[in-house]
Amino acid sequence: MMRTALAVAAAILAGDASALPADRLATLIGDRIAGTPVDCIDRLDIDKVHIVDGGIVYEMKTGGVSYLNRPSSGASFIHDSVSLRLDFAEPRLCRDEPVGVVNENSRATIARAKLGNFVPYRRPVVP
């Protein structure tokens, strides 16, 4: 179980993240409505990770929820030609967790970032 969690976390957060320019953030969030920020999300529930200038969007596997995270430090280093690397693999991804910002071409860590709050964006409920 732990090995699977590590593999999923590594794949999602290391090399399989889609890079999107900042102007695509609105398209990615779509008609979703922002909710109350949370401290943590479950890593195994993450389906896709998109890197936007200064932030990270986590699409979840169920519920049509996406979480936007704007790191509290190091956000200026996050853009469309980097990926993220975690130093450890816990079952939850939480605020203040440090991540390495890795250059896609050289695979070298170019900066450190600290995750901020996770803002959920949910599809509006249609009565």
A tleap script that builds the chain and sets N, CA, C and O, in Angstrom:
source leaprc.protein.ff14SB
mol = sequence {
  NMET MET ARG THR ALA LEU ALA VAL ALA ALA
  ALA ILE LEU ALA GLY ASP ALA SER ALA LEU
  PRO ALA ASP ARG LEU ALA THR LEU ILE GLY
  ASP ARG ILE ALA GLY THR PRO VAL ASP CYS
  ILE ASP ARG LEU ASP ILE ASP LYS VAL HIE
  ILE VAL ASP GLY GLY ILE VAL TYR GLU MET
  LYS THR GLY GLY VAL SER TYR LEU ASN ARG
  PRO SER SER GLY ALA SER PHE ILE HIE ASP
  SER VAL SER LEU ARG LEU ASP PHE ALA GLU
  PRO ARG LEU CYS ARG ASP GLU PRO VAL GLY
  VAL VAL ASN GLU ASN SER ARG ALA THR ILE
  ALA ARG ALA LYS LEU GLY ASN PHE VAL PRO
  TYR ARG ARG PRO VAL VAL CPRO
}
set mol.1.N position { 0.824 -1.192 0.000 }
set mol.1.CA position { 0.000 0.000 0.000 }
set mol.1.C position { 0.869 1.256 0.000 }
set mol.1.O position { 0.640 2.165 -0.798 }
set mol.2.N position { 1.856 1.315 0.882 }
set mol.2.CA position { 2.727 2.483 0.963 }
set mol.2.C position { 3.522 2.644 -0.322 }
set mol.2.O position { 3.736 3.767 -0.780 }
set mol.3.N position { 3.965 1.527 -0.915 }
set mol.3.CA position { 4.727 1.598 -2.154 }
set mol.3.C position { 3.864 2.183 -3.266 }
set mol.3.O position { 4.343 2.991 -4.062 }
set mol.4.N position { 2.584 1.780 -3.327 }
set mol.4.CA position { 1.664 2.323 -4.320 }
set mol.4.C position { 1.463 3.811 -4.108 }
set mol.4.O position { 1.476 4.587 -5.063 }
set mol.5.N position { 1.275 4.212 -2.858 }
set mol.5.CA position { 1.096 5.629 -2.553 }
set mol.5.C position { 2.320 6.431 -2.969 }
set mol.5.O position { 2.190 7.525 -3.519 }
set mol.6.N position { 3.497 5.898 -2.712 }
set mol.6.CA position { 4.724 6.596 -3.099 }
set mol.6.C position { 4.824 6.718 -4.611 }
set mol.6.O position { 5.201 7.772 -5.124 }
set mol.7.N position { 4.491 5.656 -5.326 }
set mol.7.CA position { 4.570 5.678 -6.783 }
set mol.7.C position { 3.584 6.680 -7.369 }
set mol.7.O position { 3.925 7.434 -8.280 }
set mol.8.N position { 2.368 6.687 -6.848 }
set mol.8.CA position { 1.359 7.633 -7.334 }
set mol.8.C position { 1.795 9.059 -7.054 }
set mol.8.O position { 1.726 9.915 -7.937 }
set mol.9.N position { 2.243 9.322 -5.837 }
set mol.9.CA position { 2.676 10.678 -5.474 }
set mol.9.C position { 3.855 11.116 -6.332 }
set mol.9.O position { 3.898 12.256 -6.795 }
set mol.10.N position { 4.799 10.227 -6.544 }
set mol.10.CA position { 5.973 10.573 -7.350 }
set mol.10.C position { 5.579 10.866 -8.790 }
set mol.10.O position { 6.060 11.832 -9.381 }
set mol.11.N position { 4.714 10.045 -9.355 }
set mol.11.CA position { 4.293 10.253 -10.741 }
set mol.11.C position { 3.520 11.550 -10.900 }
set mol.11.O position { 3.730 12.299 -11.854 }
set mol.12.N position { 2.635 11.803 -9.968 }
set mol.12.CA position { 1.811 13.004 -10.065 }
set mol.12.C position { 2.643 14.256 -9.864 }
set mol.12.O position { 2.495 15.229 -10.604 }
set mol.13.N position { 3.520 14.239 -8.863 }
set mol.13.CA position { 4.198 15.469 -8.487 }
set mol.13.C position { 5.571 15.648 -9.113 }
set mol.13.O position { 6.167 16.717 -8.978 }
set mol.14.N position { 6.088 14.640 -9.789 }
set mol.14.CA position { 7.418 14.796 -10.375 }
set mol.14.C position { 7.361 15.102 -11.858 }
set mol.14.O position { 7.723 16.204 -12.271 }
set mol.15.N position { 6.917 14.159 -12.663 }
set mol.15.CA position { 7.029 14.377 -14.087 }
set mol.15.C position { 5.745 14.389 -14.869 }
set mol.15.O position { 5.768 14.749 -16.046 }
set mol.16.N position { 4.634 14.020 -14.293 }
set mol.16.CA position { 3.411 13.897 -15.059 }
set mol.16.C position { 2.487 15.096 -14.923 }
set mol.16.O position { 1.314 15.010 -15.286 }
set mol.17.N position { 2.982 16.194 -14.416 }
set mol.17.CA position { 2.149 17.383 -14.254 }
set mol.17.C position { 2.070 18.128 -15.569 }
set mol.17.O position { 3.094 18.356 -16.213 }
set mol.18.N position { 0.874 18.511 -15.976 }
set mol.18.CA position { 0.679 19.292 -17.190 }
set mol.18.C position { 1.003 20.746 -16.887 }
set mol.18.O position { 0.564 21.292 -15.875 }
set mol.19.N position { 1.764 21.360 -17.759 }
set mol.19.CA position { 2.102 22.770 -17.561 }
set mol.19.C position { 1.131 23.632 -18.351 }
set mol.19.O position { 0.914 23.403 -19.541 }
set mol.20.N position { 0.557 24.610 -17.698 }
set mol.20.CA position { -0.398 25.511 -18.334 }
set mol.20.C position { 0.018 26.957 -18.101 }
set mol.20.O position { 0.470 27.295 -17.007 }
set mol.21.N position { -0.127 27.830 -19.121 }
set mol.21.CA position { 0.158 29.235 -18.891 }
set mol.21.C position { -0.887 29.836 -17.958 }
set mol.21.O position { -1.990 29.307 -17.819 }
set mol.22.N position { -0.527 30.949 -17.320 }
set mol.22.CA position { -1.391 31.573 -16.322 }
set mol.22.C position { -2.752 31.963 -16.882 }
set mol.22.O position { -3.751 31.889 -16.166 }
set mol.23.N position { -2.814 32.376 -18.141 }
set mol.23.CA position { -4.104 32.803 -18.707 }
set mol.23.C position { -5.065 31.639 -18.904 }
set mol.23.O position { -6.239 31.859 -19.200 }
set mol.24.N position { -4.599 30.425 -18.748 }
set mol.24.CA position { -5.461 29.252 -18.865 }
set mol.24.C position { -6.086 28.855 -17.539 }
set mol.24.O position { -6.906 27.938 -17.497 }
set mol.25.N position { -5.716 29.528 -16.453 }
set mol.25.CA position { -6.260 29.190 -15.139 }
set mol.25.C position { -7.780 29.295 -15.134 }
set mol.25.O position { -8.460 28.412 -14.612 }
set mol.26.N position { -8.318 30.364 -15.708 }
set mol.26.CA position { -9.771 30.542 -15.750 }
set mol.26.C position { -10.430 29.420 -16.536 }
set mol.26.O position { -11.499 28.944 -16.155 }
set mol.27.N position { -9.815 28.996 -17.614 }
set mol.27.CA position { -10.354 27.896 -18.404 }
set mol.27.C position { -10.319 26.596 -17.610 }
set mol.27.O position { -11.260 25.804 -17.662 }
set mol.28.N position { -9.251 26.383 -16.890 }
set mol.28.CA position { -9.100 25.168 -16.101 }
set mol.28.C position { -10.117 25.104 -14.967 }
set mol.28.O position { -10.708 24.053 -14.720 }
set mol.29.N position { -10.321 26.212 -14.286 }
set mol.29.CA position { -11.294 26.263 -13.194 }
set mol.29.C position { -12.716 26.252 -13.746 }
set mol.29.O position { -13.619 25.684 -13.131 }
set mol.30.N position { -12.916 26.881 -14.910 }
set mol.30.CA position { -14.224 26.879 -15.558 }
set mol.30.C position { -15.279 27.579 -14.730 }
set mol.30.O position { -15.047 28.662 -14.192 }
set mol.31.N position { -16.448 26.950 -14.632 }
set mol.31.CA position { -17.570 27.558 -13.919 }
set mol.31.C position { -17.591 27.175 -12.442 }
set mol.31.O position { -18.583 27.414 -11.753 }
set mol.32.N position { -16.524 26.592 -11.962 }
set mol.32.CA position { -16.476 26.187 -10.555 }
set mol.32.C position { -16.480 27.411 -9.636 }
set mol.32.O position { -16.033 28.494 -10.014 }
set mol.33.N position { -16.989 27.212 -8.435 }
set mol.33.CA position { -17.094 28.288 -7.448 }
set mol.33.C position { -16.130 28.007 -6.307 }
set mol.33.O position { -16.069 26.889 -5.797 }
set mol.34.N position { -15.366 29.039 -5.904 }
set mol.34.CA position { -14.383 28.894 -4.824 }
set mol.34.C position { -15.083 28.637 -3.497 }
set mol.34.O position { -16.125 29.220 -3.198 }
set mol.35.N position { -14.482 27.749 -2.709 }
set mol.35.CA position { -14.997 27.449 -1.383 }
set mol.35.C position { -14.011 27.886 -0.315 }
set mol.35.O position { -13.056 28.609 -0.596 }
set mol.36.N position { -14.247 27.448 0.897 }
set mol.36.CA position { -13.389 27.777 2.029 }
set mol.36.C position { -12.071 27.007 1.920 }
set mol.36.O position { -12.090 25.788 1.752 }
set mol.37.N position { -10.935 27.688 2.012 }
set mol.37.CA position { -9.639 27.007 1.926 }
set mol.37.C position { -9.484 25.918 2.999 }
set mol.37.O position { -10.009 26.030 4.106 }
set mol.38.N position { -8.752 24.871 2.633 }
set mol.38.CA position { -8.461 23.780 3.561 }
set mol.38.C position { -6.946 23.636 3.686 }
set mol.38.O position { -6.192 24.093 2.826 }
set mol.39.N position { -6.518 22.996 4.764 }
set mol.39.CA position { -5.085 22.821 5.017 }
set mol.39.C position { -4.466 21.677 4.229 }
set mol.39.O position { -3.297 21.751 3.853 }
set mol.40.N position { -5.244 20.601 3.970 }
set mol.40.CA position { -4.692 19.390 3.362 }
set mol.40.C position { -5.652 18.784 2.353 }
set mol.40.O position { -6.862 19.003 2.410 }
set mol.41.N position { -5.082 18.007 1.415 }
set mol.41.CA position { -5.866 17.174 0.511 }
set mol.41.C position { -5.237 15.784 0.501 }
set mol.41.O position { -4.055 15.631 0.808 }
set mol.42.N position { -6.032 14.771 0.147 }
set mol.42.CA position { -5.526 13.399 0.081 }
set mol.42.C position { -4.820 13.174 -1.240 }
set mol.42.O position { -5.394 13.406 -2.304 }
set mol.43.N position { -3.582 12.726 -1.179 }
set mol.43.CA position { -2.781 12.527 -2.387 }
set mol.43.C position { -3.362 11.467 -3.312 }
set mol.43.O position { -3.321 11.620 -4.532 }
set mol.44.N position { -3.897 10.402 -2.747 }
set mol.44.CA position { -4.414 9.322 -3.586 }
set mol.44.C position { -5.666 9.725 -4.344 }
set mol.44.O position { -6.060 9.039 -5.288 }
set mol.45.N position { -6.300 10.820 -3.953 }
set mol.45.CA position { -7.486 11.312 -4.654 }
set mol.45.C position { -7.134 12.248 -5.802 }
set mol.45.O position { -8.022 12.658 -6.549 }
set mol.46.N position { -5.869 12.595 -5.960 }
set mol.46.CA position { -5.444 13.498 -7.025 }
set mol.46.C position { -5.428 12.747 -8.355 }
set mol.46.O position { -4.842 11.671 -8.471 }
set mol.47.N position { -6.084 13.336 -9.355 }
set mol.47.CA position { -6.101 12.743 -10.691 }
set mol.47.C position { -5.057 13.397 -11.589 }
set mol.47.O position { -4.266 12.703 -12.228 }
set mol.48.N position { -5.049 14.730 -11.640 }
set mol.48.CA position { -4.112 15.476 -12.483 }
set mol.48.C position { -3.593 16.682 -11.731 }
set mol.48.O position { -4.270 17.237 -10.866 }
set mol.49.N position { -2.369 17.080 -12.078 }
set mol.49.CA position { -1.761 18.280 -11.511 }
set mol.49.C position { -1.384 19.188 -12.673 }
set mol.49.O position { -0.746 18.758 -13.634 }
set mol.50.N position { -1.788 20.449 -12.568 }
set mol.50.CA position { -1.470 21.436 -13.589 }
set mol.50.C position { -0.678 22.557 -12.938 }
set mol.50.O position { -1.088 23.103 -11.913 }
set mol.51.N position { 0.453 22.898 -13.533 }
set mol.51.CA position { 1.263 24.001 -13.030 }
set mol.51.C position { 0.916 25.240 -13.829 }
set mol.51.O position { 0.997 25.250 -15.058 }
set mol.52.N position { 0.526 26.287 -13.113 }
set mol.52.CA position { 0.240 27.583 -13.720 }
set mol.52.C position { 1.212 28.567 -13.099 }
set mol.52.O position { 1.752 28.312 -12.023 }
set mol.53.N position { 1.439 29.680 -13.760 }
set mol.53.CA position { 2.384 30.656 -13.216 }
set mol.53.C position { 2.019 31.014 -11.786 }
set mol.53.O position { 0.952 31.572 -11.530 }
set mol.54.N position { 2.903 30.695 -10.861 }
set mol.54.CA position { 2.712 31.039 -9.468 }
set mol.54.C position { 1.770 30.150 -8.695 }
set mol.54.O position { 1.483 30.441 -7.533 }
set mol.55.N position { 1.273 29.075 -9.288 }
set mol.55.CA position { 0.339 28.225 -8.563 }
set mol.55.C position { 0.239 26.819 -9.130 }
set mol.55.O position { 0.834 26.492 -10.157 }
set mol.56.N position { -0.532 26.001 -8.428 }
set mol.56.CA position { -0.710 24.600 -8.792 }
set mol.56.C position { -2.197 24.282 -8.677 }
set mol.56.O position { -2.835 24.629 -7.683 }
set mol.57.N position { -2.746 23.623 -9.692 }
set mol.57.CA position { -4.137 23.182 -9.652 }
set mol.57.C position { -4.135 21.657 -9.578 }
set mol.57.O position { -3.534 20.977 -10.410 }
set mol.58.N position { -4.820 21.141 -8.568 }
set mol.58.CA position { -4.956 19.694 -8.373 }
set mol.58.C position { -6.377 19.304 -8.744 }
set mol.58.O position { -7.323 19.715 -8.073 }
set mol.59.N position { -6.542 18.514 -9.806 }
set mol.59.CA position { -7.852 17.977 -10.171 }
set mol.59.C position { -8.033 16.662 -9.428 }
set mol.59.O position { -7.162 15.793 -9.454 }
set mol.60.N position { -9.174 16.532 -8.767 }
set mol.60.CA position { -9.433 15.331 -7.988 }
set mol.60.C position { -10.167 14.295 -8.837 }
set mol.60.O position { -10.822 14.637 -9.821 }
set mol.61.N position { -10.049 13.033 -8.446 }
set mol.61.CA position { -10.647 11.933 -9.204 }
set mol.61.C position { -12.161 11.950 -9.167 }
set mol.61.O position { -12.798 11.565 -10.147 }
set mol.62.N position { -12.753 12.381 -8.073 }
set mol.62.CA position { -14.206 12.342 -7.945 }
set mol.62.C position { -14.751 13.693 -7.507 }
set mol.62.O position { -14.034 14.515 -6.935 }
set mol.63.N position { -16.006 13.901 -7.780 }
set mol.63.CA position { -16.703 15.082 -7.285 }
set mol.63.C position { -16.536 16.346 -8.095 }
set mol.63.O position { -17.131 17.366 -7.750 }
set mol.64.N position { -15.746 16.323 -9.163 }
set mol.64.CA position { -15.567 17.517 -9.966 }
set mol.64.C position { -14.893 18.662 -9.235 }
set mol.64.O position { -15.084 19.823 -9.596 }
set mol.65.N position { -14.103 18.352 -8.207 }
set mol.65.CA position { -13.440 19.381 -7.406 }
set mol.65.C position { -12.009 19.563 -7.896 }
set mol.65.O position { -11.308 18.592 -8.178 }
set mol.66.N position { -11.589 20.812 -7.991 }
set mol.66.CA position { -10.195 21.163 -8.245 }
set mol.66.C position { -9.739 22.057 -7.112 }
set mol.66.O position { -10.510 22.879 -6.616 }
set mol.67.N position { -8.495 21.903 -6.702 }
set mol.67.CA position { -7.931 22.735 -5.641 }
set mol.67.C position { -6.828 23.593 -6.227 }
set mol.67.O position { -5.953 23.095 -6.936 }
set mol.68.N position { -6.871 24.872 -5.933 }
set mol.68.CA position { -5.816 25.801 -6.334 }
set mol.68.C position { -4.925 26.055 -5.127 }
set mol.68.O position { -5.406 26.398 -4.047 }
set mol.69.N position { -3.630 25.884 -5.322 }
set mol.69.CA position { -2.668 26.160 -4.263 }
set mol.69.C position { -1.703 27.217 -4.771 }
set mol.69.O position { -1.040 27.033 -5.792 }
set mol.70.N position { -1.633 28.313 -4.056 }
set mol.70.CA position { -0.643 29.357 -4.340 }
set mol.70.C position { 0.371 29.282 -3.204 }
set mol.70.O position { 0.074 29.693 -2.082 }
set mol.71.N position { 1.567 28.760 -3.484 }
set mol.71.CA position { 2.560 28.609 -2.419 }
set mol.71.C position { 2.808 29.903 -1.654 }
set mol.71.O position { 2.789 30.996 -2.220 }
set mol.72.N position { 3.042 29.750 -0.353 }
set mol.72.CA position { 3.289 30.907 0.500 }
set mol.72.C position { 4.699 31.453 0.324 }
set mol.72.O position { 4.971 32.598 0.683 }
set mol.73.N position { 5.592 30.647 -0.223 }
set mol.73.CA position { 6.932 31.120 -0.579 }
set mol.73.C position { 7.405 30.339 -1.793 }
set mol.73.O position { 7.029 29.183 -1.984 }
set mol.74.N position { 8.226 30.972 -2.608 }
set mol.74.CA position { 8.779 30.318 -3.792 }
set mol.74.C position { 7.863 30.291 -4.995 }
set mol.74.O position { 8.205 29.679 -6.007 }
set mol.75.N position { 6.692 30.943 -4.918 }
set mol.75.CA position { 5.729 30.907 -6.023 }
set mol.75.C position { 6.286 31.525 -7.300 }
set mol.75.O position { 5.884 31.131 -8.395 }
set mol.76.N position { 7.184 32.467 -7.185 }
set mol.76.CA position { 7.725 33.130 -8.376 }
set mol.76.C position { 8.542 32.173 -9.241 }
set mol.76.O position { 8.791 32.460 -10.412 }
set mol.77.N position { 8.957 31.050 -8.684 }
set mol.77.CA position { 9.735 30.064 -9.430 }
set mol.77.C position { 8.847 29.033 -10.126 }
set mol.77.O position { 9.341 28.226 -10.914 }
set mol.78.N position { 7.553 29.052 -9.847 }
set mol.78.CA position { 6.646 28.060 -10.417 }
set mol.78.C position { 6.050 28.611 -11.704 }
set mol.78.O position { 5.318 29.600 -11.694 }
set mol.79.N position { 6.379 27.949 -12.817 }
set mol.79.CA position { 5.880 28.352 -14.131 }
set mol.79.C position { 5.826 27.132 -15.023 }
set mol.79.O position { 6.048 26.013 -14.560 }
set mol.80.N position { 5.532 27.333 -16.301 }
set mol.80.CA position { 5.236 26.217 -17.187 }
set mol.80.C position { 6.413 25.330 -17.579 }
set mol.80.O position { 6.193 24.337 -18.273 }
set mol.81.N position { 7.627 25.621 -17.186 }
set mol.81.CA position { 8.742 24.746 -17.551 }
set mol.81.C position { 9.400 24.106 -16.321 }
set mol.81.O position { 10.589 23.787 -16.337 }
set mol.82.N position { 8.612 23.926 -15.263 }
set mol.82.CA position { 9.122 23.260 -14.067 }
set mol.82.C position { 8.171 22.144 -13.656 }
set mol.82.O position { 7.019 22.099 -14.086 }
set mol.83.N position { 8.672 21.251 -12.820 }
set mol.83.CA position { 7.832 20.264 -12.159 }
set mol.83.C position { 8.130 20.371 -10.667 }
set mol.83.O position { 9.036 21.097 -10.259 }
set mol.84.N position { 7.374 19.654 -9.869 }
set mol.84.CA position { 7.535 19.724 -8.426 }
set mol.84.C position { 7.965 18.376 -7.881 }
set mol.84.O position { 7.578 17.328 -8.398 }
set mol.85.N position { 8.777 18.418 -6.820 }
set mol.85.CA position { 9.242 17.184 -6.188 }
set mol.85.C position { 9.078 17.321 -4.679 }
set mol.85.O position { 9.478 18.320 -4.082 }
set mol.86.N position { 8.490 16.311 -4.087 }
set mol.86.CA position { 8.326 16.277 -2.632 }
set mol.86.C position { 9.498 15.555 -2.002 }
set mol.86.O position { 10.072 14.641 -2.595 }
set mol.87.N position { 9.850 15.971 -0.796 }
set mol.87.CA position { 10.950 15.322 -0.092 }
set mol.87.C position { 10.515 14.062 0.652 }
set mol.87.O position { 11.348 13.220 0.987 }
set mol.88.N position { 9.238 13.932 0.907 }
set mol.88.CA position { 8.726 12.755 1.600 }
set mol.88.C position { 7.317 12.486 1.105 }
set mol.88.O position { 6.685 13.348 0.494 }
set mol.89.N position { 6.836 11.293 1.371 }
set mol.89.CA position { 5.519 10.917 0.868 }
set mol.89.C position { 4.591 10.538 2.009 }
set mol.89.O position { 4.637 9.417 2.516 }
set mol.90.N position { 3.771 11.457 2.397 }
set mol.90.CA position { 2.724 11.220 3.380 }
set mol.90.C position { 1.416 11.017 2.613 }
set mol.90.O position { 1.333 11.381 1.440 }
set mol.91.N position { 0.405 10.449 3.247 }
set mol.91.CA position { -0.859 10.227 2.532 }
set mol.91.C position { -1.612 11.513 2.208 }
set mol.91.O position { -2.504 11.520 1.359 }
set mol.92.N position { -1.252 12.595 2.885 }
set mol.92.CA position { -1.916 13.872 2.642 }
set mol.92.C position { -0.886 14.919 2.213 }
set mol.92.O position { 0.269 14.889 2.637 }
set mol.93.N position { -1.326 15.826 1.378 }
set mol.93.CA position { -0.515 16.950 0.936 }
set mol.93.C position { -1.036 18.154 1.703 }
set mol.93.O position { -2.220 18.481 1.610 }
set mol.94.N position { -0.166 18.821 2.462 }
set mol.94.CA position { -0.639 19.850 3.396 }
set mol.94.C position { 0.066 21.194 3.230 }
set mol.94.O position { 1.160 21.303 2.676 }
set mol.95.N position { -0.628 22.212 3.744 }
set mol.95.CA position { -0.097 23.575 3.782 }
set mol.95.C position { 1.244 23.552 4.521 }
set mol.95.O position { 1.437 22.767 5.449 }
set mol.96.N position { 2.133 24.391 4.111 }
set mol.96.CA position { 3.473 24.549 4.668 }
set mol.96.C position { 4.421 23.403 4.323 }
set mol.96.O position { 5.565 23.395 4.776 }
set mol.97.N position { 3.963 22.438 3.529 }
set mol.97.CA position { 4.851 21.349 3.113 }
set mol.97.C position { 5.834 21.882 2.077 }
set mol.97.O position { 5.424 22.554 1.130 }
set mol.98.N position { 7.124 21.592 2.240 }
set mol.98.CA position { 8.105 22.071 1.268 }
set mol.98.C position { 8.123 21.189 0.024 }
set mol.98.O position { 7.986 19.969 0.105 }
set mol.99.N position { 8.297 21.836 -1.126 }
set mol.99.CA position { 8.441 21.116 -2.388 }
set mol.99.C position { 9.644 21.686 -3.134 }
set mol.99.O position { 9.948 22.875 -3.034 }
set mol.100.N position { 10.314 20.825 -3.875 }
set mol.100.CA position { 11.402 21.266 -4.726 }
set mol.100.C position { 10.853 21.685 -6.081 }
set mol.100.O position { 9.990 21.004 -6.635 }
set mol.101.N position { 11.335 22.782 -6.616 }
set mol.101.CA position { 10.956 23.234 -7.946 }
set mol.101.C position { 12.077 22.776 -8.878 }
set mol.101.O position { 13.227 23.195 -8.742 }
set mol.102.N position { 11.722 21.908 -9.829 }
set mol.102.CA position { 12.708 21.243 -10.672 }
set mol.102.C position { 12.602 21.739 -12.106 }
set mol.102.O position { 11.514 21.766 -12.681 }
set mol.103.N position { 13.740 22.133 -12.682 }
set mol.103.CA position { 13.800 22.530 -14.088 }
set mol.103.C position { 13.546 21.306 -14.945 }
set mol.103.O position { 14.216 20.287 -14.774 }
set mol.104.N position { 12.585 21.384 -15.871 }
set mol.104.CA position { 12.222 20.243 -16.718 }
set mol.104.C position { 13.376 19.780 -17.610 }
set mol.104.O position { 13.513 18.583 -17.864 }
set mol.105.N position { 14.203 20.708 -18.087 }
set mol.105.CA position { 15.282 20.343 -19.000 }
set mol.105.C position { 16.473 19.724 -18.281 }
set mol.105.O position { 16.950 18.659 -18.674 }
set mol.106.N position { 16.951 20.374 -17.244 }
set mol.106.CA position { 18.154 19.893 -16.561 }
set mol.106.C position { 17.850 18.905 -15.441 }
set mol.106.O position { 18.739 18.178 -14.999 }
set mol.107.N position { 16.585 18.872 -14.971 }
set mol.107.CA position { 16.149 18.045 -13.839 }
set mol.107.C position { 16.821 18.466 -12.539 }
set mol.107.O position { 16.834 17.707 -11.571 }
set mol.108.N position { 17.376 19.669 -12.515 }
set mol.108.CA position { 18.018 20.198 -11.313 }
set mol.108.C position { 16.999 20.975 -10.487 }
set mol.108.O position { 16.133 21.658 -11.034 }
set mol.109.N position { 17.112 20.865 -9.173 }
set mol.109.CA position { 16.264 21.648 -8.287 }
set mol.109.C position { 16.750 23.088 -8.321 }
set mol.109.O position { 17.905 23.371 -8.000 }
set mol.110.N position { 15.864 23.996 -8.711 }
set mol.110.CA position { 16.264 25.396 -8.866 }
set mol.110.C position { 15.757 26.272 -7.723 }
set mol.110.O position { 16.222 27.399 -7.558 }
set mol.111.N position { 14.811 25.766 -6.933 }
set mol.111.CA position { 14.274 26.555 -5.824 }
set mol.111.C position { 13.480 25.641 -4.898 }
set mol.111.O position { 13.235 24.473 -5.202 }
set mol.112.N position { 13.090 26.201 -3.772 }
set mol.112.CA position { 12.209 25.523 -2.823 }
set mol.112.C position { 10.957 26.367 -2.699 }
set mol.112.O position { 11.024 27.596 -2.724 }
set mol.113.N position { 9.834 25.720 -2.568 }
set mol.113.CA position { 8.569 26.420 -2.352 }
set mol.113.C position { 7.879 25.793 -1.154 }
set mol.113.O position { 8.114 24.631 -0.823 }
set mol.114.N position { 7.033 26.568 -0.513 }
set mol.114.CA position { 6.243 26.074 0.612 }
set mol.114.C position { 4.780 26.226 0.229 }
set mol.114.O position { 4.324 27.323 -0.094 }
set mol.115.N position { 4.042 25.108 0.267 }
set mol.115.CA position { 2.647 25.129 -0.149 }
set mol.115.C position { 1.795 26.020 0.741 }
set mol.115.O position { 2.021 26.121 1.947 }
set mol.116.N position { 0.819 26.661 0.126 }
set mol.116.CA position { -0.141 27.491 0.851 }
set mol.116.C position { -1.417 26.698 1.104 }
set mol.116.O position { -1.414 25.468 1.049 }
set mol.117.N position { -2.508 27.409 1.382 }
set mol.117.CA position { -3.806 26.762 1.564 }
set mol.117.C position { -4.307 26.217 0.235 }
set mol.117.O position { -3.937 26.708 -0.831 }
set mol.118.N position { -5.149 25.203 0.313 }
set mol.118.CA position { -5.772 24.599 -0.857 }
set mol.118.C position { -7.188 25.154 -0.972 }
set mol.118.O position { -8.032 24.895 -0.114 }
set mol.119.N position { -7.447 25.918 -2.033 }
set mol.119.CA position { -8.771 26.506 -2.228 }
set mol.119.C position { -9.577 25.587 -3.142 }
set mol.119.O position { -9.217 25.396 -4.304 }
set mol.120.N position { -10.676 25.014 -2.618 }
set mol.120.CA position { -11.480 24.119 -3.455 }
set mol.120.C position { -12.350 24.910 -4.423 }
set mol.120.O position { -12.910 25.945 -4.062 }
set mol.121.N position { -12.458 24.422 -5.642 }
set mol.121.CA position { -13.359 24.971 -6.641 }
set mol.121.C position { -14.294 23.842 -7.043 }
set mol.121.O position { -13.865 22.829 -7.594 }
set mol.122.N position { -15.596 24.033 -6.757 }
set mol.122.CA position { -16.599 23.011 -7.035 }
set mol.122.C position { -17.558 23.505 -8.102 }
set mol.122.O position { -17.806 24.703 -8.238 }
set mol.123.N position { -18.087 22.559 -8.850 }
set mol.123.CA position { -19.098 22.897 -9.846 }
set mol.123.C position { -20.366 23.356 -9.129 }
set mol.123.O position { -20.727 22.801 -8.091 }
set mol.124.N position { -21.043 24.369 -9.677 }
set mol.124.CA position { -22.260 24.838 -9.026 }
set mol.124.C position { -23.340 23.749 -9.046 }
set mol.124.O position { -23.443 22.972 -9.995 }
set mol.125.N position { -24.133 23.714 -7.985 }
set mol.125.CA position { -25.230 22.757 -7.901 }
set mol.125.C position { -26.418 23.328 -8.665 }
set mol.125.O position { -26.879 24.435 -8.389 }
set mol.126.N position { -26.901 22.555 -9.628 }
set mol.126.CA position { -28.046 22.991 -10.422 }
set mol.126.C position { -29.302 22.344 -9.826 }
set mol.126.O position { -29.400 21.118 -9.757 }
set mol.127.N position { -30.265 23.178 -9.393 }
set mol.127.CA position { -31.482 22.617 -8.777 }
set mol.127.C position { -32.363 21.884 -9.766 }
set mol.127.O position { -33.414 21.364 -9.391 }
savepdb mol mol.pdb
quit
